[in-house]
């Protein structure tokens, strides 16, 4: 099994958020949304590579880690 690098994701306990960049391994299962909130949440499995958005490398943030709850608040 491949080790997931934690050097390219950030956890902000103050805001309760986790973020990760396109091309790096997803640190946690859940619904992720592009930074800035543009676009629908996308479910990404832990260990998968974070995808590009609209053809660009971006910062993603975790909006909800519960399956079936896209966090559309």
C-alpha positions in Angstrom: 0.0 0.0 0.0 1.3 3.5 -0.9 2.0 5.8 2.0 -0.1 9.0 1.8 2.0 12.1 2.2 0.6 14.7 4.6 2.9 17.5 3.4 0.4 19.0 0.9 -2.7 19.1 3.0 -3.6 21.4 5.8 -5.9 21.0 8.8 -7.1 24.2 10.4 -8.6 23.2 13.8 -9.8 26.8 14.4 -12.0 26.7 11.3 -12.6 23.0 11.4 -11.4 22.6 7.8 -9.1 20.3 5.9 -7.7 21.4 2.5 -5.7 19.6 -0.2 -4.2 20.6 -3.6 -4.9 19.1 -7.0 -2.5 16.2 -7.7 -1.8 15.2 -4.1 -3.4 12.3 -2.2 -6.7 13.0 -0.5 -6.2 12.9 3.2 -9.8 11.8 4.0 -13.0 10.4 2.4 -15.6 13.0 1.9 -17.2 15.7 -0.2 -14.7 18.3 -1.3 -15.4 21.7 -2.9 -13.1 24.1 -4.7 -11.7 26.8 -2.5 -14.1 29.8 -2.9 -17.1 27.5 -3.0 -17.5 27.6 -6.8 -18.9 24.3 -8.1 -20.7 21.3 -6.7 -19.1 19.1 -4.0 -17.3 16.1 -5.3 -16.8 12.9 -3.3 -13.1 11.8 -3.2 -11.8 8.6 -1.5 -8.9 8.8 0.9 -5.7 8.0 -1.0 -7.0 9.1 -4.4 -5.4 12.0 -6.2 -7.2 15.2 -5.8 -8.6 16.2 -9.2 -8.3 19.4 -11.2 -11.3 21.7 -11.5 -12.2 23.2 -14.9 -8.8 22.1 -16.1 -6.8 23.9 -13.4 -4.8 22.9 -10.4 -6.7 24.2 -7.3 -7.0 24.0 -3.6 -9.9 21.8 -2.3 -11.5 21.9 1.1 -13.5 19.2 2.9 -17.1 20.2 3.3 -18.6 16.9 4.7 -17.0 13.6 5.5 -20.3 11.7 5.9 -21.3 9.6 2.9 -24.6 10.8 1.3 -24.3 14.3 2.9 -22.8 16.8 0.4 -22.7 19.7 2.8 -24.6 22.1 0.6 -25.4 24.5 3.4 
